[in-house]
Amino acid sequence: MFFDPIYFLFVGPPMLLAMYASFLTKSRFQKYARVAPSSGLTGAQAAYQMLRREGLNDVGIEQTRGFLSDHYDPRSKVLRLSPDVYGGRSLSAVGVACHEAGHALQDAQNYAPLNLRSALVPMTTFSSRLSFPIIFVGLILGGAQSGPLGMSLIQLGIILFGITTLFTLVTLPVEWDASARAKRLMVKNGIVSPQQEGDAGAVLNAAFLTYLASAISSLMTLLYYLMRSGLLGGSRD
């Protein structure tokens, strides 16, 4: 299974897309990190202004470690921004910070896809660790040819991996909506000028491509498992 050329036909294109998306995100972030927003705000200040003007006063903003490690924690109601975003006075910084603020607004408004994604997090953490080992053991045992045990393990592993795939698919509308909110509210709240909206959103568009690549990769891997096990299109053996 490790050297099955069919596997790379399934996952190779999404892997290339993911590499391109990662490169594009970093290059756009660096490009627009040299352009100041019309408001002169840092990323943290921009997120604070956007949240307060939209009536959200109970969300904290903290600095965290790492590059583009920015995220919103719905359990703690906190935006955690990387150093380049937290203190950066650039279109890249305010764009990413306002994107994370968009997640906080989703949370406050009970945005259904965000609630579903949050509910899937514990199951996804569990399934992503166990799905491949279980499938692999089932294939080693010979799948259907080994009797109920091998096939049951494969089916269990595929179900677990399906949870991971569902998580990546649910993530798409969550991230798209957060970026759409950020682009609109950055202008509405005077964080960037209307002329800067496109540039401020450029890094968000590239970042969304990484989520799209992850979803496609997960979906294609799931299809490969189904085909390899004989559950889709008949057995290869």
C-alpha positions as CSV (number, residue, x, y, z in Angstrom):
1,M,0.0,0.0,0.0
2,F,2.9,2.3,0.7
3,F,4.2,2.0,-2.9
4,D,0.9,1.6,-4.7
5,P,1.2,3.9,-7.8
6,I,-2.6,4.2,-7.9
7,Y,-2.4,6.0,-4.5
8,F,-0.3,8.7,-5.9
9,L,-2.7,9.2,-8.8
10,F,-5.3,9.9,-6.3
11,V,-3.4,12.1,-3.9
12,G,-0.6,13.5,-6.1
13,P,-2.6,16.4,-7.7
14,P,-4.1,17.6,-4.3
15,M,-0.5,17.5,-2.8
16,L,0.8,19.7,-5.6
17,L,-2.2,22.0,-5.1
18,A,-1.4,22.2,-1.4
19,M,2.2,23.0,-2.0
20,Y,1.2,25.8,-4.4
21,A,-1.3,27.2,-2.0
22,S,1.2,27.2,0.8
23,F,3.7,29.0,-1.4
24,L,1.1,31.5,-2.5
25,T,-0.1,32.3,1.0
26,K,3.4,32.9,2.3
27,S,4.5,35.0,-0.7
28,R,1.3,37.1,-0.6
29,F,1.6,37.6,3.1
30,Q,5.2,38.8,2.7
31,K,4.2,41.1,-0.2
32,Y,1.4,42.9,1.6
33,A,3.3,42.9,4.9
34,R,5.2,45.9,3.3
35,V,2.0,47.8,2.6
36,A,0.4,49.8,5.5
37,P,-3.4,50.0,5.9
38,S,-5.0,53.4,5.5
39,S,-6.0,53.4,9.2
40,G,-2.4,52.7,10.4
41,L,-3.7,50.0,12.8
42,T,-1.9,46.9,13.9
43,G,-3.6,43.5,13.4
44,A,-4.6,43.4,17.0
45,Q,-6.0,46.9,16.9
46,A,-7.9,46.1,13.7
47,A,-9.5,43.0,15.2
48,Y,-10.4,44.9,18.4
49,Q,-12.0,47.7,16.4
50,M,-13.9,45.4,14.1
51,L,-15.3,43.3,17.0
52,R,-16.3,46.3,19.1
53,R,-18.0,48.2,16.3
54,E,-19.9,45.0,15.5
55,G,-21.1,44.9,19.1
56,L,-18.9,42.0,20.3
57,N,-17.2,43.0,23.6
58,D,-16.4,39.7,25.3
59,V,-13.7,38.4,23.0
60,G,-10.1,38.6,24.1
61,I,-7.1,39.1,21.9
62,E,-3.8,37.5,22.7
63,Q,-0.4,37.0,21.0
64,T,0.7,33.4,20.3
65,R,3.8,31.9,18.9
66,G,4.6,30.8,15.3
67,F,4.2,32.1,11.8
68,L,0.5,32.3,10.6
69,S,-0.6,30.3,13.6
70,D,-3.5,32.6,14.0
71,H,-6.8,31.1,15.2
72,Y,-10.0,31.8,17.2
73,D,-10.7,29.6,20.2
74,P,-14.5,29.4,20.7
75,R,-14.2,27.7,24.1
76,S,-12.1,30.6,25.6
77,K,-13.6,33.3,23.4
78,V,-10.1,34.5,22.5
79,L,-8.4,35.5,19.2
80,R,-4.8,34.2,19.2
81,L,-2.6,36.1,16.8
82,S,0.9,35.3,15.6
83,P,3.6,38.0,16.3
84,D,3.6,39.2,12.7
85,V,-0.1,39.7,12.8
86,Y,-0.6,40.9,16.3
87,G,1.8,43.8,16.1
88,G,2.1,44.2,12.3
89,R,0.9,47.4,10.7
90,S,0.3,46.0,7.3
91,L,-2.5,44.8,5.0
92,S,-1.5,41.3,5.6
93,A,-1.7,41.7,9.4
94,V,-5.1,43.4,9.5
95,G,-6.5,41.0,6.9
96,V,-5.6,37.9,8.8
97,A,-6.6,39.4,12.2
98,C,-10.0,40.5,10.8
99,H,-10.5,37.0,9.3
100,E,-10.1,35.5,12.8
101,A,-12.4,38.2,14.2
102,G,-14.8,36.9,11.5
103,H,-14.8,33.5,13.3
104,A,-15.7,35.2,16.6
105,L,-18.6,36.9,14.9
106,Q,-19.7,33.5,13.5
107,D,-19.6,32.1,17.0
108,A,-21.6,35.0,18.4
109,Q,-24.3,34.5,15.7
110,N,-24.4,30.7,16.1
111,Y,-23.2,30.1,12.6
112,A,-24.2,26.5,11.9
113,P,-21.1,25.3,10.0
114,L,-18.8,26.6,12.7
115,N,-20.9,24.9,15.4
116,L,-20.7,21.6,13.4
117,R,-16.9,22.0,12.9
118,S,-16.4,22.6,16.6
119,A,-18.5,19.5,17.5
120,L,-16.4,17.4,15.1
121,V,-13.0,18.5,16.6
122,P,-12.8,15.8,19.3
123,M,-14.0,13.0,16.9
124,T,-11.6,14.2,14.2
125,T,-8.6,14.2,16.6
126,F,-9.4,10.6,17.5
127,S,-10.2,9.4,14.0
128,S,-7.2,11.0,12.3
129,R,-4.8,9.1,14.6
130,L,-6.5,5.7,14.3
131,S,-8.0,5.5,10.9
132,F,-4.9,4.6,8.9
133,P,-3.5,2.0,11.3
134,I,-6.8,0.2,11.5
135,I,-7.2,0.2,7.7
136,F,-3.6,-0.9,7.2
137,V,-4.1,-3.9,9.6
138,G,-7.3,-4.8,7.9
139,L,-5.5,-4.8,4.5
140,I,-2.6,-6.8,5.9
141,L,-5.1,-9.4,7.1
142,G,-6.4,-9.6,3.5
143,G,-9.7,-7.7,3.8
144,A,-12.7,-9.8,2.8
145,Q,-10.5,-12.8,1.9
146,S,-9.5,-13.1,5.6
147,G,-13.1,-13.2,6.7
148,P,-15.2,-10.9,8.9
149,L,-12.3,-9.5,11.0
150,G,-10.2,-8.1,8.2
151,M,-13.1,-6.5,6.4
152,S,-14.6,-5.2,9.6
153,L,-11.3,-3.4,10.5
154,I,-11.2,-1.8,7.0
155,Q,-14.8,-0.6,7.2
156,L,-14.2,0.8,10.7
157,G,-11.0,2.6,9.5
158,I,-12.8,4.0,6.5
159,I,-15.7,5.3,8.7
160,L,-13.1,7.0,11.0
161,F,-11.3,8.5,8.1
162,G,-14.7,9.7,6.7
163,I,-15.1,11.8,9.9
164,T,-11.8,13.5,9.1
165,T,-13.0,14.1,5.5
166,L,-16.3,15.5,6.7
167,F,-14.3,17.9,9.0
168,T,-12.3,19.2,6.0
169,L,-15.4,19.7,4.0
170,V,-17.3,21.5,6.7
171,T,-14.2,23.8,7.2
172,L,-14.6,25.2,3.7
173,P,-17.8,27.3,4.3
174,V,-16.5,28.3,7.7
175,E,-13.3,29.8,6.3
176,W,-14.9,31.3,3.2
177,D,-17.6,33.1,5.3
178,A,-15.0,34.4,7.8
179,S,-12.9,35.9,4.9
180,A,-16.0,37.4,3.3
181,R,-17.0,39.0,6.6
182,A,-13.4,40.3,7.0
183,K,-13.3,41.9,3.6
184,R,-16.6,43.6,4.0
185,L,-16.1,44.8,7.6
186,M,-12.6,46.0,7.1
187,V,-13.9,48.7,4.7
188,K,-17.1,49.3,6.7
189,N,-15.2,50.0,9.9
190,G,-12.5,52.1,8.3
191,I,-9.6,49.7,8.8
192,V,-8.7,49.7,5.1
193,S,-9.8,52.0,2.3
194,P,-12.1,50.7,-0.4
195,Q,-9.1,50.8,-2.8
196,Q,-7.1,48.5,-0.4
197,E,-9.8,45.9,0.1
198,G,-8.6,43.6,-2.8
199,D,-5.0,43.6,-1.6
200,A,-6.0,43.1,2.1
201,G,-8.1,40.1,1.0
202,A,-5.4,38.6,-1.3
203,V,-3.7,36.7,1.4
204,L,-7.1,35.4,2.6
205,N,-7.9,34.1,-0.8
206,A,-4.6,32.2,-0.9
207,A,-5.1,30.8,2.6
208,F,-8.6,29.5,1.5
209,L,-6.8,27.6,-1.3
210,T,-4.9,25.6,1.4
211,Y,-8.2,24.6,3.0
212,L,-9.6,23.6,-0.4
213,A,-6.5,21.5,-1.2
214,S,-6.8,19.8,2.2
215,A,-10.4,18.9,1.6
216,I,-9.7,17.6,-1.9
217,S,-6.8,15.5,-0.6
218,S,-8.9,14.0,2.2
219,L,-11.7,13.2,-0.2
220,M,-9.4,11.6,-2.8
221,T,-7.7,9.6,0.0
222,L,-11.1,8.4,1.2
223,L,-12.0,7.3,-2.4
224,Y,-8.7,5.5,-2.6
225,Y,-9.4,3.6,0.6
226,L,-12.8,2.6,-0.7
227,M,-11.4,1.4,-4.0
228,R,-8.4,-0.4,-2.5
229,S,-10.7,-2.3,-0.1
230,G,-13.0,-3.3,-2.8
231,L,-15.9,-1.4,-1.4
232,L,-16.0,0.9,-4.4
233,G,-15.7,-0.5,-8.0
234,G,-14.9,-4.0,-7.0
235,S,-11.8,-5.6,-5.5
236,R,-8.5,-5.2,-7.1
237,D,-7.3,-8.6,-5.9
